[in-house]
Amino acid sequence: MAKKKVAASRWHDGVSEIEDLSETEQVAHAIVTERRDLEPSVARIMDSETLDEDQRAVALTSFHDALSDPDDENRNPMVAIANAGG
């Protein structure tokens, strides 16, 4: 099965300077730089239409923090979105 091609975004494309990214985009960039396999999960949070910028930051931070705890429900990006108010 062919891998789905990932759409480029400011936080993912590698072209934008880190300093030019918002704080939320910087967190997203850091996560996918550290763990490329998490790009679809990060994109789900970043592209969520139910979150405002502050909620998006909460969801991303919760998701990132949950990666070190296998029992944390926020490892699921949909749960992180819901818990952030989305």
N, C-alpha and C positions, 0 to 999 in steps of 0.2 A: 504494500500500500504506500502510495506517495505521501510525503509529508506536506502538510498545508503550509503555504508560504505566508510568512508573517508580514503584515503591512507595516511600513515604516511610520514612525511617529517621532516627535521631537525628543522624547525621552529614550527612544530605542534606536534611532538611526545612526548614532555615533558621529553625526556631522555637527550637531549643535554643541556649542561650548557649554560645559557644565554650569558655568556662572550665568549663562543666559536662561537656564531652566528655572522654573518655579521650584519652591521647596518640595512640593509633592512630586513633580517630575524628577527631581534629583533623587528622591527616595526610590521611585520606580526604576530609574536608571541604575541605582546601586544594587537593587535586588536582582535585576536581569544580568548585570555585569557579574555578580557573584554566582548566580544560578540561572543560566540561560534557559534551562528546562521550565522555569516558572513564568516565562514570558506570557503564555496564554492566560494564566491566572492574574498576573499584573495587568494585562490589557483589559481583562474583564472588569477589574476595579476602576482602571483609568477611564474606560469607555462607558461606565455605568451612568445612565441618564437620570437615575434616581438620587444621585449624590451631588451636593454642592461641594465647593472646593475644600471647606473645612471637614466635611464628612468624608470626602475622598482621602484626605490626609489621615484621618482616624482609621479608616478601613485599611489603608496601605500599611500603616504602622502596626496595627493589630495583626495583619497577615504576616508581616515580616517578623514580628516578635514571636508569633506562634510557630514559626519554622523550627525553633529550638525545643519545642515541647510537643511531642507526638500526640498528646491527649488534648491539646488546645483546639477547640472547635473552629477557631478563626483561621486554621490552616486551609479551610475551604473558603475560597474567595466570596462565594455567595453568602456564607454565614458572616464573614467580615463586613460585607456590604450591608446586610440586614442589621447587624449589631451597631453599625455606624449611623443608622437611621435611614438607610436607603430602601 
